[in-house]
Amino acid sequence: MIPARYQASRFPAKLMQDLAGKPVILRTYEATVNTQLFDDVYVVTDSDIIFQLIEKSGGKAIMSKETHESGSDRIAEAVANLDVDIVINVQGDEPFIDKVSLEKTIEVFKEDINKEIDLASLMTPITDWDEISNPNTVKVIVDNQNFALYFSRSPIPYPRDKKTGVNYFKHKGIYAFRKRALEDFQRLLMLKLEATEKIEAIRFLEYGKKIKMVETDVTGIEIDTPEDLERAKKAWK
């Protein structure tokens, strides 16, 4: 499932911006389909423009009927009546999504025999302090088994002692959910930490859900700003 909201606070209509001859959302959809990892791939959107683009391009789209605070809410509505066990959320602004990272995320559930993990997500190491300090970069800290402890737009952990050699990780906006976790998410109220940080993954932590983080070295380019789009165009070439 690829949630695709037309409006975006930092970069309005970013998903319809041109990337090497095709809109960003179509590039992301095609990249996801081309991994050949999924039984089905859908774009879930509140926009007639995006819906029609995907359908005219031979893809599959679902029009969300309600207004949602997050992509997870939008996907929960879309899968409510679908017979699925695992749902992958690929962000619409990630046209450089790669097969290896997605396979690692899916593998988490194959190894989770007791079905203790509610969702899995990706993280990638970051070392540049400008990026670590950037509030547009969501950071994650994990325990010794790579379960998420917290997500933040602030640098976490705070480097009071810089000699420890701690690693910083950027959270990549790809989630793999058990369907029941998505259904729970839609029912649960947003609490203060999520409302403050504006990071939907925090809701799962606040309600005691277990998030397994998977490390990947593939950074890609998330298109959050016009500058990101220019970098993406150069990379595509």
N, CA, C and O of each residue as an XYZ file, in Angstrom:
948
protein
N       0.831     -1.183      0.000
C       0.000      0.000      0.000
C       0.878      1.251      0.000
O       1.811      1.372      0.795
N       0.564      2.173     -0.902
C       1.326      3.418     -1.001
C       0.379      4.574     -0.704
O      -0.390      4.971     -1.579
N       0.416      5.124      0.512
C      -0.455      6.264      0.819
C       0.014      7.497      0.063
O       1.208      7.795      0.024
N      -0.931      8.212     -0.536
C      -0.555      9.338     -1.401
C      -1.510     10.504     -1.175
O      -2.587     10.572     -1.767
N      -1.090     11.415     -0.307
C      -1.887     12.616     -0.051
C      -1.420     13.715     -0.996
O      -0.219     13.937     -1.150
N      -2.362     14.400     -1.624
C      -1.996     15.407     -2.623
C      -1.300     16.602     -1.973
O      -0.259     17.057     -2.446
N      -1.886     17.105     -0.885
C      -1.304     18.259     -0.220
C      -0.187     17.819      0.715
O      -0.265     16.761      1.339
N       0.849     18.637      0.806
C       1.945     18.386      1.740
C       2.414     19.735      2.264
O       2.584     20.686      1.502
N       2.619     19.806      3.573
C       2.921     21.097      4.191
C       4.229     21.698      3.686
O       4.296     22.903      3.445
N       5.277     20.874      3.520
C       6.580     21.399      3.112
C       6.697     21.571      1.602
O       7.448     22.422      1.126
N       5.950     20.760      0.848
C       6.104     20.765     -0.602
C       4.772     20.351     -1.232
O       4.586     19.185     -1.579
N       3.845     21.305     -1.380
C       2.518     20.988     -1.920
C       2.601     20.306     -3.286
O       3.405     20.680     -4.139
N       1.747     19.294     -3.469
C       1.645     18.542     -4.744
C       2.964     17.887     -5.145
O       3.223     17.688     -6.332
N       3.794     17.552     -4.168
C       5.116     16.999     -4.494
C       5.009     15.673     -5.252
O       5.867     15.367     -6.081
N       3.967     14.884     -4.978
C       3.854     13.574     -5.609
C       3.538     13.653     -7.091
O       3.712     12.680     -7.824
N       3.070     14.826     -7.533
C       2.766     15.011     -8.952
C       3.872     15.756     -9.688
O       3.728     16.075    -10.869
N       4.971     16.034     -8.998
C       6.099     16.706     -9.647
C       6.795     15.746    -10.612
O       6.822     14.534    -10.397
N       7.349     16.310    -11.665
C       7.983     15.497    -12.699
C       9.332     14.955    -12.244
O      10.174     15.697    -11.738
N       9.524     13.659    -12.429
C      10.805     13.021    -12.174
C      11.160     12.189    -13.395
O      10.675     11.070    -13.565
N      12.007     12.748    -14.237
C      12.458     12.068    -15.467
C      11.289     11.621    -16.327
O      11.262     10.495    -16.824
N      10.323     12.515    -16.498
C       9.236     12.253    -17.439
C       7.990     11.646    -16.862
O       7.003     11.482    -17.579
N       7.998     11.302    -15.577
C       6.812     10.748    -14.925
C       6.654     11.368    -13.537
O       7.651     11.732    -12.913
N       5.413     11.495    -13.041
C       5.221     12.031    -11.696
C       5.884     11.138    -10.635
O       6.026      9.930    -10.826
N       6.278     11.744     -9.536
C       6.961     11.041     -8.446
C       6.155      9.830     -7.977
O       6.716      8.752     -7.781
N       4.844     10.001     -7.796
C       4.029      8.899     -7.267
C       4.006      7.724     -8.240
O       3.980      6.572     -7.808
N       4.015      7.991     -9.532
C       4.023      6.903    -10.511
C       5.371      6.186    -10.502
O       5.426      4.963    -10.626
N       6.453      6.944    -10.357
C       7.779      6.337    -10.242
C       7.838      5.404     -9.026
O       8.380      4.302     -9.107
N       7.274      5.856     -7.899
C       7.283      5.042     -6.687
C       6.446      3.784     -6.869
O       6.854      2.694     -6.467
N       5.276      3.939     -7.476
C       4.401      2.789     -7.720
C       5.109      1.759     -8.601
O       5.107      0.568     -8.291
N       5.707      2.215     -9.691
C       6.379      1.294    -10.613
C       7.569      0.602     -9.955
O       7.804     -0.585    -10.180
N       8.317      1.346     -9.141
C       9.466      0.757     -8.456
C       9.014     -0.334     -7.483
O       9.673     -1.365     -7.343
N       7.892     -0.095     -6.818
C       7.365     -1.076     -5.860
C       6.878     -2.326     -6.578
O       7.172     -3.443     -6.153
N       6.136     -2.145     -7.663
C       5.663     -3.288     -8.454
C       6.835     -4.091     -9.005
O       6.804     -5.321     -9.021
N       7.856     -3.391     -9.450
C       8.996     -4.051    -10.097
C       9.833     -4.907     -9.146
O      10.645     -5.714     -9.598
N       9.646     -4.743     -7.836
C      10.345     -5.626     -6.895
C       9.817     -7.053     -6.974
O      10.522     -7.997     -6.619
N       8.571     -7.214     -7.441
C       7.914     -8.525     -7.569
C       7.845     -9.268     -6.234
O       7.915    -10.496     -6.194
N       7.707     -8.512     -5.144
C       7.638     -9.113     -3.812
C       6.206     -9.277     -3.310
O       5.975     -9.978     -2.324
N       5.242     -8.636     -3.977
C       3.916     -8.506     -3.388
C       2.829     -9.161     -4.225
O       2.922     -9.222     -5.451
N       1.799     -9.648     -3.545
C       0.625    -10.188     -4.237
C      -0.109     -9.082     -4.974
O      -0.653     -9.306     -6.056
N      -0.125     -7.888     -4.393
C      -0.797     -6.748     -5.009
C      -0.182     -5.456     -4.502
O       0.337     -5.397     -3.388
N      -0.245     -4.424     -5.329
C       0.245     -3.095     -4.947
C      -0.843     -2.082     -5.292
O      -1.354     -2.060     -6.412
N      -1.192     -1.239     -4.309
C      -2.205     -0.210     -4.504
C      -1.665      1.148     -4.055
O      -0.887      1.235     -3.105
N      -2.082      2.190     -4.741
C      -1.923      3.553     -4.239
C      -3.227      3.922     -3.536
O      -4.307      3.766     -4.105
N      -3.127      4.408     -2.306
C      -4.304      4.811     -1.535
C      -4.264      6.325     -1.399
O      -3.342      6.873     -0.795
N      -5.253      6.996     -1.954
C      -5.158      8.454     -2.065
C      -6.482      9.154     -1.774
O      -7.555      8.556     -1.848
N      -6.374     10.432     -1.444
C      -7.554     11.294     -1.271
C      -7.735     12.214     -2.477
O      -8.574     13.115     -2.461
N      -6.945     11.979     -3.514
C      -6.891     12.896     -4.654
C      -7.407     12.240     -5.936
O      -6.935     11.174     -6.332
N      -8.364     12.879     -6.567
C      -8.847     12.406     -7.869
C      -7.718     12.431     -8.904
O      -7.631     11.551     -9.761
N      -6.866     13.436     -8.814
C      -5.764     13.583     -9.773
C      -4.831     12.375     -9.697
O      -4.488     11.786    -10.723
N      -4.420     12.008     -8.481
C      -3.513     10.874     -8.305
C      -4.219      9.563     -8.657
O      -3.633      8.689     -9.297
N      -5.470      9.432     -8.240
C      -6.245      8.218     -8.534
C      -6.312      7.974    -10.036
O      -6.050      6.868    -10.507
N      -6.662      9.011    -10.778
C      -6.801      8.869    -12.225
C      -5.456      8.604    -12.895
O      -5.385      7.830    -13.849
N      -4.395      9.235    -12.409
C      -3.062      9.004    -12.965
C      -2.684      7.529    -12.866
O      -2.248      6.931    -13.850
N      -2.847      6.947    -11.692
C      -2.446      5.553    -11.480
C      -3.292      4.617    -12.337
O      -2.762      3.705    -12.972
N      -4.600      4.838    -12.356
C      -5.475      3.951    -13.131
C      -5.200      4.069    -14.637
O      -5.178      3.061    -15.343
N      -4.994      5.282    -15.122
C      -4.721      5.472    -16.553
C      -3.369      4.872    -16.945
O      -3.138      4.548    -18.110
N      -2.486      4.729    -15.965
C      -1.164      4.161    -16.234
C      -1.161      2.643    -16.072
O      -0.112      2.002    -16.139
N      -2.357      2.074    -15.857
C      -2.467      0.627    -15.739
C      -2.248      0.095    -14.342
O      -2.133     -1.116    -14.152
N      -2.188      0.986    -13.352
C      -1.987      0.565    -11.974
C      -3.278      0.413    -11.214
O      -4.365      0.535    -11.778
N      -3.154      0.142     -9.916
C      -4.312     -0.047     -9.051
C      -4.328      1.043     -7.984
O      -3.312      1.336     -7.354
N      -5.507      1.637     -7.797
C      -5.634      2.719     -6.818
C      -6.915      2.540     -6.024
O      -7.900      1.991     -6.517
N      -6.885      3.012     -4.788
C      -8.053      3.020     -3.908
C      -8.260      4.447     -3.436
O      -7.329      5.093     -2.956
N      -9.487      4.934     -3.577
C      -9.805      6.273     -3.094
C     -10.238      6.178     -1.629
O     -11.226      5.516     -1.312
N      -9.494      6.841     -0.739
C      -9.874      6.824      0.670
C     -11.089      7.727      0.871
O     -11.180      8.804      0.281
N     -12.002      7.283      1.695
C     -13.271      7.983      1.853
C     -13.247      9.021      2.971
O     -14.095      9.911      3.030
N     -12.264      8.890      3.850
C     -12.239      9.745      5.026
C     -10.974     10.604      5.059
O      -9.997     10.331      4.362
N     -11.022     11.647      5.889
C      -9.841     12.476      6.128
C      -9.000     11.809      7.211
O      -9.527     11.399      8.246
N      -7.712     11.703      6.977
C      -6.848     10.991      7.910
C      -5.671     11.853      8.336
O      -5.182     12.698      7.587
N      -5.232     11.607      9.574
C      -4.081     12.325     10.110
C      -2.767     11.740      9.609
O      -1.751     12.435      9.575
N      -2.780     10.457      9.216
C      -1.527      9.812      8.844
C      -1.758      8.802      7.730
O      -2.889      8.416      7.436
N      -0.642      8.382      7.112
C      -0.704      7.366      6.081
C      -1.170      6.029      6.625
O      -1.845      5.277      5.921
N      -0.820      5.720      7.869
C      -1.246      4.455      8.471
C      -2.758      4.407      8.628
O      -3.379      3.370      8.393
N      -3.349      5.528      9.024
C      -4.811      5.601      9.118
C      -5.446      5.369      7.752
O      -6.439      4.651      7.632
N      -4.873      5.976      6.737
C      -5.408      5.855      5.377
C      -5.344      4.399      4.902
O      -6.284      3.896      4.288
N      -4.224      3.731      5.195
C      -4.072      2.344      4.788
C      -5.000      1.433      5.573
O      -5.545      0.476      5.023
N      -5.183      1.723      6.853
C      -6.091      0.909      7.669
C      -7.493      0.900      7.082
O      -8.155     -0.138      7.051
N      -7.945      2.059      6.616
C      -9.252      2.114      5.963
C      -9.268      1.259      4.705
O     -10.238      0.548      4.440
N      -8.188      1.331      3.930
C      -8.140      0.648      2.632
C      -8.131     -0.871      2.769
O      -8.693     -1.565      1.921
N      -7.500     -1.406      3.828
C      -7.368     -2.860      3.951
C      -8.434     -3.480      4.841
O      -8.429     -4.692      5.058
N      -9.342     -2.671      5.355
C     -10.333     -3.154      6.325
C     -11.071     -4.392      5.834
O     -11.323     -5.313      6.610
N     -11.414     -4.420      4.562
C     -12.197     -5.532      4.019
C     -11.389     -6.455      3.118
O     -11.954     -7.262      2.380
N     -10.063     -6.336      3.180
C      -9.208     -7.194      2.367
C      -8.691     -8.367      3.200
O      -8.385     -8.207      4.381
N      -8.596     -9.532      2.586
C      -8.105    -10.725      3.256
C      -6.580    -10.769      3.124
O      -6.040    -11.385      2.205
N      -5.901    -10.104      4.061
C      -4.437    -10.022      4.039
C      -3.902    -10.287      5.440
O      -4.616    -10.109      6.427
N      -2.662    -10.707      5.524
C      -2.034    -10.885      6.830
C      -0.988     -9.817      7.114
O      -0.954     -9.243      8.202
N      -0.119     -9.551      6.110
C       0.929     -8.541      6.265
C       0.714     -7.435      5.234
O       0.487     -7.706      4.055
N       0.786     -6.197      5.689
C       0.601     -5.030      4.821
C       1.875     -4.194      4.865
O       2.345     -3.830      5.943
N       2.428     -3.892      3.706
C       3.630     -3.055      3.621
C       3.220     -1.646      3.214
O       2.489     -1.455      2.242
N       3.697     -0.670      3.963
C       3.458      0.738      3.665
C       4.730      1.320      3.054
O       5.746      1.471      3.731
N       4.657      1.642      1.772
C       5.765      2.315      1.082
C       5.354      3.774      0.868
O       4.309      4.042      0.275
N       6.157      4.700      1.339
C       5.814      6.109      1.214
C       5.828      6.541     -0.258
O       6.696      6.132     -1.028
N       4.857      7.369     -0.630
C       4.721      7.797     -2.010
C       5.845      8.666     -2.520
O       6.001      8.837     -3.729
N       6.640      9.223     -1.603
C       7.735     10.113     -2.013
C       9.086      9.414     -2.018
O      10.125     10.069     -1.934
N       9.079      8.062     -2.116
C      10.327      7.304     -2.124
C      10.472      6.490     -3.419
O      10.349      5.265     -3.400
N      10.732      7.166     -4.532
C      10.828      6.456     -5.814
C      12.066      5.573     -5.952
O      12.167      4.795     -6.900
N      13.012      5.688     -5.010
C      14.238      4.897     -5.089
C      14.187      3.672     -4.174
O      15.226      3.116     -3.818
N      12.982      3.256     -3.795
C      12.860      2.105     -2.913
C      13.518      0.886     -3.555
O      13.420      0.678     -4.765
N      14.196      0.077     -2.718
C      14.947     -1.039     -3.284
C      14.422     -2.378     -2.770
O      13.870     -2.465     -1.673
N      14.601     -3.401     -3.570
C      14.068     -4.734     -3.282
C      14.716     -5.365     -2.058
O      14.030     -5.996     -1.253
N      16.023     -5.205     -1.905
C      16.740     -5.853     -0.806
C      16.207     -5.384      0.545
O      15.981     -6.201      1.438
N      16.006     -4.080      0.700
C      15.510     -3.544      1.968
C      14.100     -4.045      2.267
O      13.785     -4.380      3.408
N      13.258     -4.094      1.242
C      11.904     -4.600      1.434
C      11.928     -6.078      1.827
O      11.166     -6.497      2.698
N      12.787     -6.860      1.199
C      12.890     -8.284      1.537
C      13.296     -8.476      2.993
O      12.759     -9.347      3.677
N      14.238     -7.670      3.468
C      14.668     -7.760      4.871
C      13.512     -7.466      5.826
O      13.380     -8.103      6.872
N      12.685     -6.504      5.458
C      11.550     -6.134      6.307
C      10.522     -7.255      6.355
O       9.998     -7.574      7.422
N      10.234     -7.849      5.216
C       9.267     -8.939      5.152
C       9.779    -10.166      5.916
O       8.998    -10.878      6.547
N      11.078    -10.406      5.856
C      11.682    -11.575      6.505
C      11.461    -11.566      8.015
O      11.422    -12.626      8.639
N      11.316    -10.388      8.604
C      11.068    -10.268     10.039
C       9.870    -11.120     10.449
O       9.906    -11.784     11.485
N       8.820    -11.104      9.649
C       7.596    -11.810     10.015
C       7.706    -13.309      9.770
O       7.060    -14.099     10.457
N       8.521    -13.705      8.797
C       8.736    -15.130      8.561
C       9.490    -15.763      9.733
O       9.301    -16.942     10.034
N      10.335    -14.982     10.387
C      11.123    -15.481     11.514
C      10.391    -15.348     12.839
O      10.814    -15.932     13.837
N       9.303    -14.592     12.865
C       8.555    -14.306     14.094
C       7.500    -15.401     14.319
O       6.306    -15.178     14.115
N       7.959    -16.572     14.736
C       7.093    -17.741     14.843
C       5.942    -17.511     15.820
O       4.820    -17.952     15.570
N       6.211    -16.826     16.926
C       5.192    -16.613     17.957
C       4.334    -15.370     17.713
O       3.480    -15.024     18.529
N       4.571    -14.713     16.594
C       3.802    -13.530     16.202
C       3.781    -12.464     17.297
O       2.730    -11.939     17.665
N       4.985    -12.162     17.805
C       5.128    -11.161     18.860
C       5.374     -9.762     18.300
O       5.157     -8.768     18.994
N       5.823     -9.682     17.058
C       6.155     -8.394     16.450
C       4.917     -7.814     15.778
O       4.264     -8.485     14.978
N       4.599     -6.560     16.109
C       3.425     -5.900     15.538
C       3.731     -5.259     14.192
O       2.908     -5.294     13.277
N       4.914     -4.677     14.077
C       5.320     -4.086     12.812
C       6.834     -4.017     12.724
O       7.539     -4.085     13.731
N       7.313     -3.880     11.502
C       8.747     -3.743     11.248
C       8.963     -2.505     10.392
O       8.081     -2.079      9.647
N      10.155     -1.940     10.518
C      10.462     -0.745      9.735
C      11.960     -0.685      9.485
O      12.724     -1.486     10.024
N      12.372      0.277      8.658
C      13.763      0.381      8.238
C      14.480      1.555      8.896
O      13.873      2.579      9.210
N      15.776      1.384      9.096
C      16.614      2.479      9.561
C      17.942      2.389      8.834
O      18.398      1.305      8.467
N      18.553      3.544      8.634
C      19.840      3.585      7.951
C      20.812      4.453      8.741
O      20.404      5.490      9.264
N      22.086      4.065      8.848
C      23.050      4.852      9.634
C      23.257      6.242      9.024
O      23.272      6.397      7.803
N      23.413      7.231      9.874
C      23.752      8.588      9.437
C      24.899      9.105     10.300
O      24.966      8.835     11.499
N      25.792      9.849      9.668
C      26.962     10.365     10.380
C      27.092     11.877     10.275
O      27.772     12.497     11.092
N      26.445     12.478      9.275
C      26.544     13.924      9.075
C      25.725     14.640     10.141
O      24.525     14.402     10.277
N      26.395     15.536     10.910
C      25.701     16.160     12.032
C      24.586     17.098     11.567
O      23.592     17.266     12.273
N      24.733     17.697     10.415
C      23.652     18.536      9.893
C      22.389     17.706      9.690
O      21.287     18.165      9.989
N      22.544     16.498      9.190
C      21.384     15.632      8.998
C      20.845     15.131     10.333
O      19.631     15.058     10.523
N      21.727     14.790     11.247
C      21.305     14.335     12.569
C      20.508     15.425     13.284
O      19.561     15.130     14.014
N      20.893     16.679     13.072
C      20.231     17.801     13.736
C      18.984     18.284     12.993
O      18.190     19.041     13.552
N      18.807     17.863     11.761
C      17.706     18.353     10.929
C      16.376     17.776     11.416
O      16.226     16.556     11.470
N      15.411     18.626     11.770
C      14.117     18.120     12.251
C      13.311     17.389     11.186
O      12.380     16.653     11.514
N      13.656     17.580      9.914
C      12.983     16.824      8.852
C      13.474     15.378      8.778
O      12.851     14.543      8.123
N      14.582     15.085      9.441
C      15.115     13.734      9.509
C      14.661     13.091     10.814
O      15.049     13.531     11.896
N      13.851     12.066     10.711
C      13.369     11.370     11.911
C      14.420     10.349     12.332
O      14.833      9.496     11.547
N      14.840     10.456     13.588
C      15.824      9.529     14.130
C      15.137      8.461     14.994
O      14.036      8.663     15.506
N      15.823      7.317     15.138
C      15.287      6.244     15.970
C      16.408      5.673     16.830
O      17.550      5.562     16.384
N      16.070      5.310     18.070
C      17.001      4.579     18.927
C      16.375      3.225     19.239
O      15.157      3.095     19.358
N      17.247      2.213     19.369
C      16.776      0.840     19.521
C      17.459      0.172     20.711
O      18.477      0.647     21.216
N      16.860     -0.961     21.152
C      17.503     -1.746     22.205
C      18.490     -2.726     21.577
O      18.760     -2.655     20.378
N      19.026     -3.638     22.381
C      20.070     -4.525     21.861
C      19.537     -5.623     20.940
O      20.316     -6.404     20.392
N      18.223     -5.686     20.769
C      17.633     -6.613     19.803
C      16.988     -5.872     18.628
O      16.215     -6.443     17.858
N      17.324     -4.600     18.514
C      16.831     -3.732     17.438
C      15.320     -3.488     17.487
O      14.688     -3.271     16.453
N      14.748     -3.524     18.689
C      13.376     -3.061     18.848
C      13.410     -1.559     19.140
O      14.232     -1.086     19.924
N      12.510     -0.826     18.501
C      12.503      0.630     18.648
C      12.183      1.037     20.078
O      11.250      0.515     20.688
N      12.965      1.972     20.606
C      12.700      2.568     21.910
C      11.979      3.908     21.769
O      11.069      4.225     22.535
N      12.411      4.691     20.765
C      11.772      5.991     20.546
C      12.184      6.555     19.195
O      13.254      6.244     18.673
N      11.317      7.386     18.645
C      11.571      8.136     17.414
C      11.515      9.619     17.743
O      10.714     10.039     18.578
N      12.359     10.415     17.095
C      12.340     11.854     17.369
C      12.892     12.652     16.196
O      13.686     12.160     15.395
N      12.447     13.890     16.125
C      13.027     14.832     15.174
C      14.279     15.496     15.759
O      15.047     16.125     15.031
N      14.478     15.358     17.046
C      15.676     15.861     17.712
C      16.786     14.813     17.622
O      16.509     13.637     17.385
N      18.036     15.229     17.810
C      19.122     14.237     17.849
C      18.952     13.315     19.051
O      18.964     13.771     20.194
N      18.794     12.028     18.794
C      18.745     11.057     19.886
C      19.701      9.912     19.570
O      19.689      9.400     18.451
N      20.537      9.496     20.537
C      20.652     10.055     21.876
C      21.396     11.395     21.875
O      22.158     11.684     20.953
N      21.173     12.202     22.902
C      21.912     13.465     23.015
C      23.381     13.149     23.300
O      23.674     12.383     24.218
N      24.309     13.726     22.531
C      25.731     13.352     22.648
C      26.445     14.075     23.788
O      27.368     14.854     23.548
N      26.030     13.825     25.000
C      26.712     14.453     26.136
C      28.156     13.961     26.229
O      29.065     14.724     26.557
N      28.349     12.690     25.939
C      29.695     12.132     25.881
C      29.931     11.642     24.456
O      29.414     10.596     24.063
N      30.697     12.384     23.693
C      30.909     12.063     22.286
C      31.948     10.968     22.070
O      32.191     10.561     20.934
N      32.565     10.487     23.154
C      33.607      9.476     23.030
C      33.039      8.053     23.007
O      33.784      7.100     22.776
N      31.771      7.899     23.237
C      31.199      6.548     23.322
C      31.080      5.877     21.966
O      30.967      4.654     21.885
N      31.105      6.672     20.893
C      31.001      6.092     19.554
C      29.617      5.596     19.212
O      29.469      4.673     18.410
N      28.597      6.193     19.808
C      27.226      5.761     19.545
C      26.862      5.992     18.072
O      27.319      6.952     17.452
N      26.038      5.102     17.529
C      25.576      5.229     16.152
C      24.231      5.930     16.102
O      23.372      5.725     16.960
N      24.063      6.767     15.077
C      22.781      7.432     14.846
C      22.101      6.800     13.640
O      22.745      6.447     12.652
N      20.785      6.667     13.748
C      20.027      6.033     12.676
C      18.860      6.917     12.242
O      18.143      7.499     13.056
N      18.706      6.987     10.931
C      17.570      7.684     10.334
C      16.458      6.680     10.082
O      16.693      5.594      9.553
N      15.254      7.052     10.465
C      14.106      6.185     10.213
C      13.614      6.384      8.787
O      13.287      7.502      8.390
N      13.561      5.310      8.021
C      13.020      5.353      6.670
C      11.538      5.002      6.725
O      11.135      4.069      7.419
N      10.734      5.762      5.985
C       9.283      5.671      6.099
C       8.660      4.472      5.419
O       7.730      4.615      4.626
N       9.163      3.304      5.723
C       8.578      2.068      5.196
C       8.204      1.201      6.390
O       9.036      0.928      7.256
N       6.948      0.771      6.428
C       6.475     -0.064      7.515
C       5.915     -1.367      6.964
O       5.352     -1.403      5.870
N       6.078     -2.433      7.738
C       5.390     -3.685      7.464
C       4.542     -3.996      8.692
O       5.068     -4.157      9.793
N       3.229     -4.080      8.498
C       2.294     -4.255      9.608
C       1.661     -5.635      9.591
O       1.414     -6.195      8.523
N       1.398     -6.184     10.767
C       0.351     -7.179     10.840
C      -0.977     -6.428     10.708
O      -1.119     -5.312     11.209
N      -1.930     -7.037     10.043
C      -3.195     -6.339      9.810
C      -3.837     -5.908     11.117
O      -4.410     -4.822     11.203
N      -3.742     -6.759     12.138
C      -4.380     -6.409     13.416
C      -3.757     -5.158     14.036
O      -4.446     -4.388     14.705
N      -2.449     -4.952     13.815
C      -1.793     -3.761     14.345
C      -2.322     -2.512     13.662
O      -2.508     -1.478     14.304
N      -2.565     -2.607     12.353
C      -3.155     -1.488     11.622
C      -4.561     -1.183     12.122
O      -4.935     -0.022     12.288
N      -5.340     -2.246     12.361
C      -6.711     -2.056     12.856
C      -6.693     -1.406     14.230
O      -7.513     -0.534     14.518
N      -5.756     -1.828     15.084
C      -5.622     -1.205     16.404
C      -5.239      0.263     16.276
O      -5.777      1.122     16.975
N      -4.294      0.541     15.369
C      -3.809      1.913     15.192
C      -4.948      2.871     14.882
O      -5.004      3.976     15.422
N      -5.853      2.444     14.012
C      -6.951      3.320     13.611
C      -7.903      3.607     14.767
O      -8.532      4.664     14.818
N      -8.002      2.659     15.687
C      -8.924      2.841     16.815
C      -8.313      3.655     17.953
O      -9.028      4.292     18.727
N      -6.989      3.626     18.046
C      -6.323      4.259     19.180
C      -6.204      5.764     18.983
O      -5.913      6.237     17.885
N      -6.431      6.505     20.051
C      -6.346      7.963     19.993
C      -4.890      8.415     19.938
O      -4.011      7.780     20.520
N      -4.646      9.511     19.237
C      -3.323     10.114     19.243
C      -3.033     10.686     20.626
O      -3.846     11.423     21.183
N      -1.868     10.342     21.179
C      -1.482     10.855     22.488
C      -0.467     11.993     22.326
O      -0.124     12.385     21.211
N       0.001     12.510     23.460
C       0.759     13.760     23.439
C       2.116     13.647     22.742
O       2.535     14.580     22.056
N       2.801     12.523     22.909
C       4.119     12.415     22.282
C       4.016     12.432     20.763
O       4.769     13.139     20.094
N       3.082     11.653     20.215
C       2.889     11.665     18.765
C       2.460     13.035     18.283
O       2.948     13.521     17.263
N       1.539     13.668     19.022
C       1.048     14.984     18.631
C       2.160     16.025     18.649
O       2.154     16.955     17.843
N       3.111     15.874     19.561
C       4.217     16.832     19.682
C       5.245     16.655     18.572
O       5.663     17.625     17.939
N       5.650     15.401     18.341
C       6.695     15.132     17.350
C       6.145     15.054     15.923
O       6.883     15.261     14.959
N       4.849     14.755     15.789
C       4.240     14.513     14.470
C       4.933     13.338     13.770
O       5.342     13.432     12.612
N       5.052     12.228     14.512
C       5.626     10.986     13.991
C       4.660      9.871     14.346
O       4.497      9.547     15.523
N       4.015      9.279     13.349
C       2.944      8.332     13.624
C       3.442      7.059     14.301
O       2.684      6.430     15.038
N       4.694      6.662     14.073
C       5.211      5.437     14.693
C       5.196      5.518     16.212
O       5.143      4.489     16.886
N       5.243      6.722     16.756
C       5.253      6.879     18.204
C       3.958      6.359     18.818
O       3.963      5.876     19.951
N       2.851      6.451     18.084
C       1.576      5.961     18.627
C       1.669      4.484     18.979
O       1.154      4.052     20.011
N       2.324      3.714     18.126
C       2.470      2.289     18.415
C       3.249      2.078     19.710
O       2.882      1.231     20.525
N       4.329      2.847     19.903
C       5.132      2.700     21.113
C       4.349      3.127     22.351
O       4.439      2.489     23.400
N       3.589      4.198     22.227
C       2.838      4.698     23.379
C       1.803      3.685     23.863
O       1.436      3.681     25.038
N       1.339      2.838     22.969
C       0.357      1.824     23.343
C       0.979      0.435     23.505
O       0.264     -0.565     23.562
N       2.308      0.377     23.580
C       2.969     -0.871     23.913
C       3.189     -1.842     22.776
O       3.467     -3.017     23.018
N       3.071     -1.380     21.533
C       3.314     -2.251     20.389
C       4.823     -2.442     20.191
O       5.622     -1.587     20.573
N       5.198     -3.575     19.589
C       6.603     -3.891     19.371
C       6.970     -3.625     17.910
O       6.378     -4.188     16.989
N       7.967     -2.748     17.725
C       8.436     -2.384     16.384
C       9.854     -2.897     16.206
O      10.774     -2.468     16.901
N      10.020     -3.816     15.270
C      11.351     -4.347     14.966
C      11.982     -3.497     13.867
O      11.411     -3.345     12.787
N      13.158     -2.947     14.145
C      13.852     -2.124     13.173
C      14.870     -2.966     12.414
O      15.574     -3.792     12.996
N      14.935     -2.743     11.115
C      15.846     -3.483     10.237
C      16.837     -2.491      9.636
O      16.440     -1.499      9.025
N      18.110     -2.761      9.810
C      19.130     -1.839      9.294
C      19.384     -2.077      7.813
O      19.481     -3.216      7.357
N      19.490     -0.984      7.077
C      19.826     -1.055      5.661
C      20.830      0.047      5.336
O      20.810      1.117      5.945
N      21.701     -0.223      4.380
C      22.676      0.777      3.947
C      22.174      1.587      2.759
O      22.824      2.543      2.335
N      21.022      1.209      2.224
C      20.469      1.912      1.066
C      19.726      3.151      1.552
O      18.710      3.042      2.239
N      20.226      4.311      1.199
C      19.640      5.554      1.697
C      18.527      6.078      0.795
O      17.502      6.553      1.284
N      18.726      5.993     -0.534
C      17.727      6.529     -1.451
C      17.565      8.034     -1.277
O      18.407      8.697     -0.672
N      16.476      8.558     -1.814
C      16.170      9.983     -1.669
C      14.680     10.123     -1.391
O      13.854      9.757     -2.227
N      14.334     10.648     -0.226
C      12.942     10.944      0.090
C      12.660     12.369     -0.369
O      13.408     13.286     -0.030
N      11.609     12.563     -1.121
C      11.335     13.880     -1.706
C      10.406     14.665     -0.794
O       9.183     14.580     -0.905
N      11.009     15.433      0.112
C      10.255     16.258      1.056
C      10.265     17.735      0.675
O       9.403     18.500      1.107
N      11.249     18.133     -0.140
C      11.423     19.540     -0.481
C      11.763     19.666     -1.967
O      12.134     18.678     -2.600
N      11.640     20.879     -2.531
C      12.073     21.084     -3.916
C      13.541     20.726     -4.130
O      13.923     20.254     -5.201
N      14.358     20.954     -3.104
C      15.781     20.617     -3.216
C      15.970     19.102     -3.333
O      16.832     18.635     -4.077
N      15.159     18.339     -2.591
C      15.213     16.882     -2.695
C      14.861     16.437     -4.112
O      15.474     15.516     -4.653
N      13.870     17.098     -4.705
C      13.453     16.735     -6.060
C      14.591     16.953     -7.050
O      14.800     16.140     -7.950
N      15.321     18.043     -6.886
C      16.449     18.298     -7.780
C      17.531     17.232     -7.612
O      18.130     16.790     -8.592
N      17.777     16.824     -6.371
C      18.752     15.752     -6.140
C      18.278     14.449     -6.769
O      19.076     13.689     -7.318
N      16.969     14.194     -6.687
C      16.412     12.974     -7.255
C      16.560     12.969     -8.785
O      16.852     11.932     -9.380
N      16.360     14.111     -9.403
C      16.498     14.185    -10.857
C      17.936     13.880    -11.274
O      18.166     13.167    -12.251
N      18.889     14.415    -10.541
C      20.296     14.155    -10.850
C      20.635     12.681    -10.647
O      21.356     12.079    -11.442
N      20.099     12.113     -9.566
C      20.377     10.703     -9.271
C      19.756      9.795    -10.317
O      20.331      8.769    -10.678
N      18.578     10.173    -10.804
C      17.899      9.328    -11.781
C      18.715      9.228    -13.073
O      18.737      8.183    -13.724
N      19.376     10.312    -13.431
C      20.207     10.309    -14.630
C      21.408      9.392    -14.505
O      22.202      9.285    -15.440
